[in-house]
Amino acid sequence: MMRLAYALAASAVAVAGMGMLGGPVMAAAADPARVVVDETRNRISVVGEGVVSAAPDVMRLSAGVEVRAASAGEAFKAVRAGAAKLTAALVAAGVAAKDLRTNELSLGPEYEAYPKVSGYRGAQGVEAVVRDLNQADRIIDAAVAVGEDVRLNGISFEVSDPGALLEAARAAAFRDAQAKARQFAELAGRRLGEVVLVSDEVTGGPQPLTFAGAVAEDRSSVSPGRQNLSVNVRVVYSLV
């Protein structure tokens, strides 16, 4: 009886030992459990991967207002007024009120030389969900036009409804696992039996981008690019 592992990876492989067919079993050090043939329990465990790509249709804009004043009260009053103005500008540009949320509110002293206070800094941030990417430039411009106290902190893109993508990725991952399992069972002189266990893990998703990195070269449009969604499926088969 022996337990043999074959790791499928793009990295270099190394000889791990002698297999059931008398030949060497190749194992990659990165993940020795991608494919496991377990003769003691007559099972084979395989990890398949499915990757799908799609163009994001939603943008999240993180912006805010930052002010400095001589007193804490002045800074807080000014930052609240600036945030209200920023919010109004975003709504006027086409962002729905339900797609706006406050994601930062801070107030604190700044020191000339501790403990001497030189002033107070107030900040309030807002996240805007932009559901029409054709309006992304106009909405960003509207935020910038509010004034010098506005800060653009970054944008990220996502797919609003990833359900169909997940289904496609799972199907691709299962087919990949099945093909691997069948190949290794044949190499071991066995046949695949029933599926004993299936589990999956989703990776990928929204990728944050800095504001500068998300603007096209001519600075006239925001480019969402494409987004990969990956699913890893572990399938355990019985061997017959």
C-alpha angles and dihedrals in degrees: 000000000000140000115229128190131196119189117203108208140135091241125094116284130222133205109261104178144292118317133215090270093054094255130108120280112223116217129182113217093220096074119357093181101064090104122014125181108197112191092179091067099024092241140124123206117202134179116212126189129213123187127187129180130211140166111253115240100192131064126198114207118198112200138149150163126259125188138171125208141166094253135035091238093053093047093049094047092048095047093048091051091047092049091051089052092049092049092050091050092052092049091048089051091057107273111136115238090236089058094060126085136167110246101173139029119169140157127179147142126270119212131221088192117343124290092017109093116218096184145307132277123210126186135178124181133199132195117211123196110214110199097178108059090191086071096047096101093048092050093049091048090050090054093049091049092062090082150275093298092067118105125197107209102179148290136242134191132219144168109254096211112028095167097103091043091053091051091052092046093049092050091050092047093050092050089050092051092047093051092050093047093049092049094050093044089054091048088053092049094249138110129232117255129185127329108260101181139004126189131163141199125200120215133175124041135137112011116204115229130192114244094247093049093053097057121092120244094260089051089228101108144026114240118208094187115190132307128218121216117193130194125191115201124193112204124185117201130188116236123228 
